[in-house]
């Protein structure tokens, strides 16, 4: 699979200076973590889940979470587990390529039980999402994952969700983060990425951000994100990929984008940015939050609606200018440091301080590609829309 793989080859050639690289479930963890992109959540109760998975794969989704936790009622768990086993068998029987599939569980014993019940179809499973992760609650999940991995005979990843009240509350945050750090470091080979449960953070204080505000506008939430990245997202080799929080607002994809993007004024020189045109459709906040995610050290995003996928992926593509700067900074002859003017002649690139940024940018370029010099967000988003 690859990002923008659902787009015709000739269109990709027109969009990309360097196309996104292909990857698969057995690719290096570093590549998979960078390539998660918009991870689409779906309740595991859906009766046509296999059809849904293949439909979304055909629209550019490369990672999905099939949820047995908060998205379904307590009384539905047993039926949802049975449904998952049936739907995986259905997917396996079709022989089609599927996205990276993860199951969000409630309890550690669900991991070993589901792997046993899936049988050979576990080959379609990439791993599990672990809710309300702390050191105390997380260790049993990771021990169960280790046992399930041995039983399955294949690699399975964990994606812990950081969403507990202990992480939100100031008096327990430091020790909670320290415990999480100890736990994920011990199981580093199995932890693909850390996910942020911002809805739960808001819940602890009875808050809900409106569609014109991002998570970073809610200061009490922004402080937690900053502390998580500070402790767990460092670029010194000790950090993990931390993904962006969910955006709760949506409208139907075709109605939301096509009427605006097909009008020529959006492509005319001097036209207002796309964000200004979409603000009436509850999308301005999403676009700003995606940009702020990356500015604050996050990569990828939890999504609960298909209409969010394309904006996340389009804004994840590396611009030609970013790529040019990163390549210049990482040239072997620059190893001793120094300062140089960018090829775009609009900034100074300081080699040593900007090296970690450049390395992360080239990693993102592998997953999402590099746009041609004259290609921007509008073109990337339009190309990804269903015909």
C-alpha positions as CSV (number, residue, x, y, z in Angstrom):
1,X,0.0,0.0,0.0
2,X,1.0,3.6,-0.3
3,X,-0.5,7.0,0.4
4,X,-2.3,8.4,-2.6
5,X,-2.2,4.8,-4.0
6,X,-5.9,5.2,-4.9
7,X,-5.0,8.0,-7.3
8,X,-4.2,7.2,-11.0
9,X,-0.4,6.9,-11.7
10,X,-0.5,9.8,-14.2
11,X,-2.1,12.0,-11.6
12,X,0.5,11.1,-9.0
13,X,3.2,11.9,-11.5
14,X,1.7,15.3,-12.0
15,X,1.5,16.0,-8.2
16,X,4.7,14.6,-6.8
17,X,8.3,15.5,-7.2
18,X,9.0,12.3,-5.2
19,X,6.0,9.9,-4.9
20,X,5.1,8.3,-1.5
21,X,6.9,5.0,-1.0
22,X,5.1,1.7,-0.7
23,X,4.9,-0.2,2.6
24,X,3.2,-3.3,4.0
25,X,2.5,-4.8,7.4
26,X,6.0,-6.2,7.6
27,X,7.8,-2.9,6.9
28,X,10.1,-1.4,9.4
29,X,8.4,0.1,12.4
30,X,9.9,3.5,11.7
31,X,8.2,3.6,8.3
32,X,4.9,2.3,9.6
33,X,4.8,4.8,12.4
34,X,5.4,7.7,10.0
35,X,2.8,6.3,7.5
36,X,-0.1,5.8,9.8
37,X,-1.6,9.1,8.6
38,X,-5.3,9.5,9.4
39,X,-6.2,6.4,11.5
40,X,-9.9,5.9,10.9
41,X,-11.9,4.4,13.8
42,X,-14.9,2.2,13.3
43,X,-17.1,0.4,15.8
44,X,-16.6,-3.3,15.6
45,X,-20.3,-3.9,15.7
46,X,-20.8,-2.8,12.1
47,X,-22.5,-5.7,10.2
48,X,-20.7,-5.0,6.9
49,X,-17.4,-4.1,8.4
50,X,-15.4,-6.0,5.8
51,X,-17.1,-4.0,3.0
52,X,-16.4,-0.8,5.0
53,X,-12.7,-1.6,5.3
54,X,-12.3,-2.3,1.6
55,X,-14.3,0.8,0.7
56,X,-12.1,3.1,2.8
57,X,-8.9,1.4,1.5
58,X,-10.1,2.3,-2.0
59,X,-10.4,5.9,-0.8
60,X,-6.9,6.2,0.5
61,X,-7.2,5.0,4.1
62,X,-4.1,3.1,5.2
63,X,-4.8,2.5,8.9
64,X,-7.9,1.6,10.8
65,X,-8.9,0.8,14.3
66,X,-11.9,-1.5,14.9
67,X,-13.2,-0.5,18.3
68,X,-14.4,-2.8,21.1
69,X,-14.2,0.0,23.7
70,X,-15.9,3.4,24.1
71,X,-17.6,3.4,20.7
72,X,-19.9,0.5,21.6
73,X,-22.2,-0.2,24.5
74,X,-21.1,-2.6,27.3
75,X,-23.8,-5.0,26.3
76,X,-22.5,-5.2,22.7
77,X,-18.9,-6.4,23.5
78,X,-19.5,-10.2,23.1
79,X,-21.4,-9.7,19.8
80,X,-18.8,-7.3,18.5
81,X,-16.0,-9.8,19.2
82,X,-18.0,-12.5,17.2
83,X,-18.5,-10.0,14.4
84,X,-14.8,-9.2,14.2
85,X,-13.9,-12.9,13.8
86,X,-16.5,-13.2,11.0
87,X,-15.4,-10.0,9.3
88,X,-11.7,-11.0,9.3
89,X,-12.7,-14.3,7.7
90,X,-14.6,-12.4,5.1
91,X,-11.7,-10.1,4.3
92,X,-9.3,-13.1,4.1
93,X,-11.6,-14.9,1.7
94,X,-11.6,-11.9,-0.7
95,X,-7.8,-11.8,-0.9
96,X,-7.7,-8.0,-1.3
97,X,-5.1,-5.7,0.2
98,X,-6.4,-4.2,3.5
99,X,-5.1,-1.2,5.5
100,X,-3.1,-1.6,8.7
101,X,-5.8,-3.0,11.0
102,X,-5.8,-2.6,14.8
103,X,-8.3,-3.7,17.4
104,X,-9.1,-1.4,20.3
105,X,-9.7,-3.7,23.3
106,X,-11.0,-3.1,26.8
107,X,-9.2,-5.8,28.8
108,X,-5.8,-7.6,28.4
109,X,-7.5,-11.0,28.1
110,X,-9.3,-9.9,25.0
111,X,-5.9,-9.8,23.1
112,X,-5.0,-13.4,23.6
113,X,-8.6,-14.6,23.2
114,X,-9.1,-12.7,19.9
115,X,-5.8,-13.8,18.4
116,X,-6.7,-17.4,19.2
117,X,-10.2,-17.0,17.7
118,X,-8.9,-15.3,14.6
119,X,-6.8,-18.3,13.7
120,X,-5.0,-17.9,10.3
121,X,-6.8,-14.6,9.6
122,X,-4.6,-13.0,12.3
123,X,-2.3,-12.4,9.3
124,X,-4.5,-9.4,8.5
125,X,-4.0,-7.9,12.0
126,X,-1.3,-5.3,12.7
127,X,-1.9,-5.0,16.4
128,X,-4.0,-3.6,19.3
129,X,-4.9,-0.2,20.7
130,X,-4.6,-0.1,24.4
131,X,-7.0,2.3,26.2
132,X,-6.4,4.5,29.3
133,X,-2.8,3.6,29.4
134,X,-0.7,4.0,32.5
135,X,2.1,2.0,33.9
136,X,-0.2,0.0,36.2
137,X,-2.8,-0.7,33.6
138,X,-0.5,-0.9,30.6
139,X,1.8,-3.7,31.7
140,X,-0.9,-6.4,31.7
141,X,-1.9,-5.3,28.2
142,X,1.7,-5.5,26.9
143,X,2.3,-8.8,28.6
144,X,-0.8,-10.2,26.9
145,X,0.4,-8.8,23.6
146,X,3.7,-10.5,24.0
147,X,1.9,-13.8,24.6
148,X,-0.4,-13.3,21.7
149,X,2.5,-12.5,19.4
150,X,4.2,-15.7,20.3
151,X,1.0,-17.7,19.8
152,X,0.3,-16.0,16.4
153,X,3.9,-16.5,15.2
154,X,3.9,-13.0,13.8
155,X,4.7,-9.4,14.8
156,X,1.9,-7.5,16.6
157,X,2.1,-3.8,17.5
158,X,0.7,-1.9,20.4
159,X,-0.7,1.7,20.2
160,X,-1.3,2.9,23.8
161,X,-3.8,5.7,24.2
162,X,-2.8,8.4,26.7
163,X,-6.2,9.6,28.1
164,X,-6.3,8.8,31.8
165,X,-7.3,11.4,34.5
166,X,-3.9,10.8,36.2
167,X,-2.3,12.2,33.1
168,X,-4.6,15.2,33.1
169,X,-4.3,16.1,36.8
170,X,-1.3,18.3,37.5
171,X,-0.5,16.6,40.9
172,X,-0.2,13.1,39.3
173,X,1.0,14.0,35.8
174,X,4.8,13.9,36.3
175,X,4.8,10.5,37.9
176,X,2.2,9.1,35.5
177,X,4.4,10.2,32.6
178,X,7.4,8.7,34.2
179,X,5.6,5.4,34.6
180,X,4.4,5.4,31.0
181,X,7.9,6.2,29.8
182,X,9.3,3.2,31.8
183,X,6.7,0.9,30.4
184,X,6.8,1.8,26.7
185,X,10.6,1.9,26.8
186,X,10.7,-1.7,28.2
187,X,8.4,-2.8,25.3
188,X,9.9,-0.4,22.7
189,X,10.0,-3.0,19.9
190,X,6.2,-3.5,20.2
191,X,5.0,0.1,20.6
192,X,4.4,1.6,17.2
193,X,2.9,4.9,18.3
194,X,1.3,6.7,21.2
195,X,-2.2,8.1,20.7
196,X,-3.7,11.1,22.6
197,X,-7.2,10.8,24.0
198,X,-8.1,14.5,24.1
199,X,-11.8,13.9,24.4
200,X,-11.2,12.2,27.7
201,X,-8.9,15.0,28.8
202,X,-11.7,17.5,28.1
203,X,-14.2,15.2,29.9
204,X,-12.2,15.4,33.2
205,X,-13.1,19.1,33.3
206,X,-16.5,19.1,31.6
207,X,-15.2,20.7,28.5
208,X,-15.8,20.3,24.8
209,X,-14.0,22.5,22.3
210,X,-16.3,24.1,19.6
211,X,-15.5,23.7,15.9
212,X,-13.8,27.0,15.6
213,X,-11.2,26.1,18.2
214,X,-8.4,23.5,18.2
215,X,-7.1,21.4,21.0
216,X,-4.3,24.0,21.4
217,X,-6.8,26.7,22.1
218,X,-7.9,24.8,25.2
219,X,-5.0,25.6,27.5
220,X,-5.5,22.9,30.0
221,X,-5.4,20.3,27.2
222,X,-2.6,22.0,25.4
223,X,-0.5,21.7,28.5
224,X,-0.9,17.9,28.6
225,X,0.0,17.6,24.9
226,X,3.1,19.7,25.5
227,X,4.2,17.5,28.5
228,X,3.6,14.3,26.6
229,X,5.7,15.4,23.7
230,X,8.3,16.7,26.1
231,X,8.7,13.4,27.9
232,X,7.8,10.9,25.1
233,X,8.3,12.6,21.8
234,X,11.9,13.6,21.9
235,X,14.0,13.5,18.7
236,X,17.1,12.1,20.5
237,X,16.4,8.5,19.8
238,X,14.4,7.9,23.0
239,X,11.1,9.3,21.7
240,X,8.1,7.7,20.0
241,X,5.7,8.8,17.3
242,X,2.8,10.7,19.0
243,X,-0.3,11.1,17.0
244,X,-2.7,14.0,16.9
245,X,-6.1,14.1,18.7
246,X,-9.4,13.3,17.2
247,X,-11.5,16.0,15.5
248,X,-15.2,15.6,16.4
249,X,-17.0,17.6,13.7
250,X,-17.9,16.5,10.2
251,X,-20.1,16.8,7.3
252,X,-20.6,14.5,4.3
253,X,-17.4,14.4,2.2
254,X,-18.8,15.1,-1.3
255,X,-21.0,17.9,-0.1
256,X,-18.2,19.4,1.9
257,X,-15.5,19.6,-0.7
258,X,-16.7,19.2,-4.2
259,X,-18.8,22.4,-4.6
260,X,-16.0,24.5,-3.4
261,X,-12.9,22.9,-4.9
262,X,-14.4,22.5,-8.4
263,X,-14.8,26.3,-8.7
264,X,-12.0,28.1,-10.6
265,X,-11.6,31.0,-8.1
266,X,-9.8,28.6,-5.7
267,X,-7.1,28.1,-8.3
268,X,-6.8,31.7,-9.5
269,X,-3.7,33.7,-8.5
270,X,-4.5,35.8,-5.4
271,X,-7.5,33.8,-4.3
272,X,-8.1,33.4,-0.6
273,X,-6.6,30.3,1.0
274,X,-8.8,27.2,1.0
275,X,-9.3,27.4,4.8
276,X,-11.3,30.7,4.4
277,X,-13.7,29.0,1.9
278,X,-14.3,26.0,4.1
279,X,-14.8,27.7,7.5
280,X,-18.6,27.6,7.0
281,X,-18.4,23.9,6.8
282,X,-16.7,23.3,10.2
283,X,-13.4,22.5,8.5
284,X,-11.2,25.5,9.3
285,X,-10.6,24.2,12.8
286,X,-9.6,20.8,11.5
287,X,-7.1,22.3,9.0
288,X,-5.6,24.6,11.6
289,X,-5.4,21.7,14.1
290,X,-3.6,19.4,11.6
291,X,-1.0,22.2,11.1
292,X,-0.6,22.8,14.8
293,X,-0.3,19.0,15.4
294,X,2.8,19.0,13.3
295,X,4.2,22.2,14.7
296,X,3.9,20.7,18.2
297,X,5.7,17.5,17.3
298,X,2.7,15.2,16.4
299,X,2.4,13.1,13.3
300,X,-0.8,11.4,12.0
301,X,-4.3,11.9,13.6
302,X,-7.1,9.9,15.0
303,X,-10.2,10.2,12.8
304,X,-13.8,9.3,13.4
305,X,-15.2,10.2,10.0
306,X,-13.9,9.5,6.4
307,X,-14.1,13.2,5.5
308,X,-11.1,13.9,7.7
309,X,-8.8,11.5,6.0
310,X,-8.0,13.5,2.8
311,X,-7.2,16.8,4.6
312,X,-4.8,14.9,7.0
313,X,-3.0,13.2,4.2
314,X,-2.9,16.3,1.9
315,X,-1.4,18.4,4.7
316,X,1.1,15.6,5.5
317,X,2.7,15.8,2.1
318,X,6.1,17.4,2.3
319,X,6.4,20.6,0.2
320,X,9.1,21.0,-2.3
321,X,10.5,23.9,-0.2
322,X,10.6,21.7,3.0
323,X,12.3,18.9,1.1
324,X,14.9,21.3,-0.4
325,X,15.8,22.7,3.0
326,X,16.0,19.2,4.6
327,X,18.2,17.8,1.9
328,X,20.5,20.8,2.1
329,X,20.8,20.5,5.9
330,X,21.6,16.8,5.7
331,X,24.3,17.0,3.0
332,X,27.4,15.0,4.1
333,X,29.6,18.0,3.7
334,X,27.4,19.9,6.2
335,X,28.3,17.5,9.0
336,X,30.4,20.1,10.7
337,X,27.6,22.6,11.1
338,X,27.3,26.1,9.9
339,X,24.6,28.3,8.5
340,X,23.5,28.5,4.9
341,X,20.9,30.4,2.9
342,X,18.0,28.2,1.7
343,X,17.6,27.4,-2.0
344,X,14.4,29.4,-1.9
345,X,16.4,32.4,-0.6
346,X,13.8,33.1,2.1
347,X,15.4,31.8,5.2
348,X,18.6,30.6,6.9
349,X,19.1,26.9,7.6
350,X,21.3,26.3,10.6
351,X,22.7,22.8,10.2
352,X,23.1,21.5,13.7
353,X,19.8,22.9,15.3
354,X,17.7,22.0,12.2
355,X,19.2,18.5,11.7
356,X,16.5,16.6,13.7
357,X,13.8,18.6,11.9
358,X,15.4,17.7,8.6
359,X,15.6,14.0,9.5
360,X,11.9,13.9,10.5
361,X,10.9,15.8,7.3
362,X,12.7,13.2,5.1
363,X,11.0,10.4,7.1
364,X,7.6,12.0,6.4
365,X,8.6,12.4,2.7
366,X,9.1,8.7,2.5
367,X,5.6,8.0,3.7
368,X,3.7,10.9,2.1
369,X,5.9,12.0,-0.8
370,X,7.2,15.4,-1.9
371,X,4.9,17.7,-3.9
372,X,6.1,19.4,-7.1
373,X,7.1,23.0,-6.6
374,X,3.8,24.4,-7.9
375,X,1.5,21.9,-6.2
376,X,-0.3,22.8,-3.0
377,X,-2.9,21.6,-0.6
378,X,-5.9,22.2,-3.0
379,X,-4.5,20.1,-5.8
380,X,-3.6,17.3,-3.4
381,X,-7.0,17.3,-1.8
382,X,-8.9,17.5,-5.1
383,X,-6.9,14.7,-6.6
384,X,-7.8,12.4,-3.7
385,X,-11.6,12.9,-3.9
386,X,-13.7,10.1,-5.3
387,X,-14.6,10.7,-9.0
